[in-house]
């Protein structure tokens, strides 16, 4: 029997699971750092530092201290702070361009071949904390064949809050158990399971670079586990 | 010079402009009417009657008398009332199937060839009162190549309220003048223009059947006017 019986829609974590954010951000950061005479700053460290500000920024929204604010805005605030930390005085156009690096991330090599197969038998959509425009621009540039762009913005809640998962199932007209989250992150899957979704772990051992120490294995008995989107398609009989 | 200079995204009315709702609803209504021994009811008249309940149902939401409710729910309430009018006692499965007829509408013949060309040079998305699932299922079935699924549900406002147009531009990260509404309905275009969007009229002379008497011509000087999506692509240099 194929994996995930009864699951009609697959929703995907994006940063790390669908695309390689660290390589993409480092690539574009390198351009801006060089332009401003800061070739001494390691672009991968810059990418990591930008990403470290991600959870605290969303936590302001999750806690209710701040109304729902889309990720492009949070990314920009975090970029401005990071540039200030490095005493880099990039102009507005450079900041806008670098902030859109999150729209220009490349998929892992197995992402698109796997999604094309999965789409033939299931409804597929992102369930990302990225905003609609970010995810749609990424898909348009990279040819990611989503059926719809879902996630924090239409749900108006950031993962791992239960509303992010439950409202996504509601938008899809499905019971939570008819939706599976596909993610490379055990924490995201744990929150999805708590909300009643099915779970699929896909290992991404170099999301954080060659010495990654987190999410190097499935930490619970997820409903299915795969090493790539193509293996996931195999397991689902797609 | 090509039409709509400065416009980066095209957003589309869907029912009537992208798809032929009347033919599609009549097709599936015919099946249910026959099954329940009501071959005497004209399926096109049934489609028209269902559609006549559309604006009053949304008006409950627009007026604030009712919280935002997605179109699948409004369609279902209207269907139940219409079946009661005809004393048809269809079971739950038949009602669910017929309500999803709105997810199974076919595009006009020029829709997909035109959209493929337009997508190559612009961001394209629906700006419909249909909910996300309805529009996404329609796109998946018919191969409509949207870049994202926008409209009343992510904007949480029904056209022609200004918020439906303005929040869509905001989601796209664009000024209203950088977004054009493409529609076969003068009223929709008038509301979009009032909100600051650019406007493109596409004539759909048989949306309401062979004796259509409304929207048979452009009633204002819209920014561009075309007889099909392919002609629109020509005018935009796509």
Interface residues (C-beta under 8 A of the other chain):
Chain A: X72 X123 X125 X131 X132 X133 X135 X136 X137 X139 X140 X147 X148 X149 X150 X153 X154 X171 X172 X173
Chain B: X72 X123 X125 X131 X132 X133 X135 X136 X137 X139 X140 X147 X148 X149 X150 X153 X154 X171 X172 X173
